[in-house]
Amino acid sequence: MAESDRKACGGGKQGCSDSGCGSKRRPVEDSLDEFLEREQMEERLGRIRHKVLVLSGKGGVGKSTVAVNLATSLALAGRRVGLLDVDFHGPSIPTMLHLVGVQVTTKDQSLVPVEHAGMKVMSIGFLLRQRDDAVIWRGPMKMGVIKQFLKDVEWGDLDYLVIDSPPGTGDEPLSVCQLVPDADGAVVVTTPQDVATADVRKSITFCRQLDMPILGVVENMSGFVCPKCGEVTEIFKTGGGEKMAADMGVPFLGRIPIDPAVGAACDVGTPFVYHYAGTETAKAFERIVAPILALSNEDAKNEKQQPCNETKEGMMRIAIPLADGKLGMHFGHCEQFALVDVDEKAKKITGQQLLTPPPHEPGVLPRWLREQGAQVIIAGGMGQRAQSLFAQNGIKVIVGAPAEAPEALVAAYMDGTLQTGDNVCDH
Ligand code: ADP
C-alpha cells in the first residue's frame, strides 16, 4: 500500500470525513462482521493521536524495556499514554510494572486498561493463564488476539499508544503493522552485537516493505555503567548502530548502556525513568524520547481549542504551593495550590482560587497544573527532574522564593522584585 493510501484513509489520525473514502464503504470481500469490526477498530484508533511501534529483529535486546520507559517518559511529560504489549513470546510488561496476576475488567463489552504509573496499560500477559500459553497458538489465533486488543480496549482519547510488538519479521509483527496502518512509525531496538547480524537490517527492510516509517534505531546495552562510580565502560564495540542507521538512511535515536538500575527498577514496579533523573542512562533515554515527544508538540497548535495553559492574551495564571496560607517549601507535599490570575499589562491580580492537588507522584502535579491553565509556578524548592517536567508542560519555574503569602509573591514577581534564595530541594 502506498504511503499516501495508508495516511489517506483507514480512519487516519483525524478520522476520515470523506464520504467517498474506502474506509466508510464496505468492500465486497468483507463480511458484515468484518466491516463492523474494522469500523470499530478505526473509531478506537482514531481517538489516539500518535501510535508508535517498538520492534526488534530478535528477542532479548531490550525492546520491552525501551517500550515501557518510552511510554513512561511520555506520561511524565504530561501526555496521555497507553502502553499495549502484544509480544506473545514473552509479555514482560506485567512483570516490569508489577502487574502480574492483574485481572482485566470489562465495561460495556470493552476491555478496561489498567491504570499504572500515569498511563493505561494492556498486555497479552493479563489474559494468559500460563505465561507460555500463547506460544502454542497458531498464527490466525494470534492475529485475532492482536485485532481484538486494538478493537476492544477502551483507551479513550490518548496522545500516544506505544505498542510493544512481537520480535522478528514474521507474521506477528506483520499483523501489528497492518492493523495500525496510520502509525507514526517504528522504533527499532538493537544491541551492539545484533548490529553485526542481519536481524536489525531485516527489521528496517520489513518496515520499508510495509510503508511503515522508521522513527529511529536505538542501540541498547551499549557499554556498561559501573553501579559504584557511574562511569560507562565499553565492553563490546559500540557505535555500530549509528553507522548501520546512517548506511540504511534511517535516524539514529541514541544508545542506552547496560545499567543494573534499569533492571532493578522493575523490582519496584515502576520503570527506570521514573526514578533516576540526571544519571547518564536517564539522559540517554531523554535523548531518545525527545523526537517522539516532539510529534505531539504541534498538536495543541493545530487544535481549534486552545491548549489548557494558554489563557487570554495579556493574562497569566501563576501557581503557588501553600502550607498554612503561605508558600510551602516542598511543592510536592503542600496542602493546597493558590492559582493567581494577573493582568500582565496592568500588573494587577484579577482573581485567585485555592485548589487541593492530587497526591504527589512524579509527573502528576506538572500535568495537573497544566490542565488548570498555570503558566508559571513560584516555588521554594524543586528538584531538577521536577523542573524539567514543568518545563515540558509549558510551565515556567521560579525556585527559591520565600515563605510569604501568594499575593505578595505574585506582586513582587510582576514588579520584578521577587527575591529568590537557595533552591531548598536537592533531589
Ligand atoms: P526484549 O523485550 O527485547 O525481549 P527486555 O526488554 O525484556 O527484552 O530485556 C531483557 C532483559 O534485559 C530484561 O531483564 C531487562 O531488564 C534487561 N535490560 C534491558 N535493557 C537493559 C539495560 N539497558 N540495562 C540493564 N538491563 C537491561
Boltz pocket constraint, residues with backbone or C-beta under 6 A from the ligand:
constraints:
  - pocket:
      binder: B
      contacts: [[A, 56], [A, 58], [A, 59], [A, 60], [A, 61], [A, 62], [A, 63], [A, 64], [A, 65], [A, 66], [A, 90], [A, 92], [A, 220], [A, 221], [A, 256], [A, 257], [A, 258], [A, 259], [A, 260], [A, 261], [A, 262], [A, 263], [A, 266]]
      max_distance: 6.0
